[in-house]
Amino acid sequence: MASGEGQDIHIEELKKLQGDPSVLIIDVREKSEIAETGVLPGGINIPLGELSDALEKSPTEFTELYHHAKPEKDTKIVFSCRSGRRSLAGLNIAKKLGFTKYYYLLSTFSIIIGMLTHSW
């Protein structure tokens, strides 16, 4: 993963991170978009409009709602969406809430899904 915080990552880096339990991939698309394509493998869906509230929930509430442990402030979080704009907005929300390791995927979702579901 790129060093530093708030950086964009490429699909090759994301593919390496998908099985890493120390990384949380948050897809910030709307539920209607998720219904069409599904969430990225290894990720969870928190729509951008819910993200700030979600990240401020108690660990128990977060786990009940999103079926994943709440990230710690130093958890590596990768934000994704359809085009990259909302993932960058998600990154900025995390930064404002005190998270320190945040990245965003700047690729179109159709390219991502194609590359993650087919061998190279």
N, C-alpha and C positions, 0 to 999 in steps of 0.2 A: 504494500500500500504506500502511496505517496507519503512523504514525511510532512509534518506540519499539520495544521488544522484548516478546515474550510476549503479543502482542495477538491477539484473534480477528479473522478477516477474513470478509467476506461473499462469497457466490458471485460477485457482480459483479467483485470484486477478483481472485478466483481466475481467472476467465475471462480477464482482462487479462494475468495472469502466466503463463499456460500456455505461451506461445511464447517467453518470456524465458529465454535460456540462463544468465542469472546467478541464476536461482531454481530450487531443487530442491523438487519436491512429493513427499513421502513418504507413501504410504498405509500405515498401520500395522495394517490388518486382517489376519486370518489367511489363509493360502493357500486354504483351503476357501471363504472368502468371495469371494476374488478369482476363483476358478474359476466362481462363480455370476454375477458382474457385471463382471468385468474391473477393471483398475486405472484410476484417473482418467487421462484423456488428458494426456500430458506428464509423468506421474509414474512413480515406481517403487514397488514393494512391498517393504517390510521389516517383517515382523510385529513387533508391539510387544515380544514376548519376545526377539527377536534384535537389537533396535535398539541397545542399549548396546554389545554386542560388535561390531556392524557399524560403528558410528561410530568404534570404536577400532582397526579393521583398518588395515593399510597401504593406501596408495592402489592398489597393484597387486591386492591381495586383494579390496578393495572393488569395483573395476572388474570383476574376474573373476566375482564372485558376483552383482552387481546390474546389470551392463552399463551402468554410468554412472560418471562420474568421482566420486571421493570428495569430499564438500563440504569446503571450507576452513572454518576457525573463523568467518569473517565472511560466509560464503555465506548468502543469504536462504533459509531452509528453511520450507516450509509443510507442516504435518502434517494428515492427514485420516484419517477412519475412518467407521464407520457412523453413530454418533450424536454424536461430539464428545468423549466421555470419554477414549478411548484417544489421540486426537490431543493432548489436553492433557497426558496422561501422557508422550507422546513429546516434547513441548515441554520438559517438566521434565527428562527424561533429557538432551536436548541442552544445556540450561542447565547441568546438573551437569558435563557434559563440556567446558565452556568455549566452546560456540558462543554467538555474540552476537546473531544476527538470526534469531529463530524466531517463527513465527506458527502459529495453528491455525485450522482451518475448523470452525466450530460450526454445522453443518447436518446434516440427515439425508441419508444417501447417496442415497436414491431421489430426493430433490429435486435434489441436485447433478447426478446423471446426467441427469435430465430437462432441466435447464436448460443443461447443457453440450452436449447432443446436438440441441437444437432452437433455432431462431432466436427471438429475442424480438421 
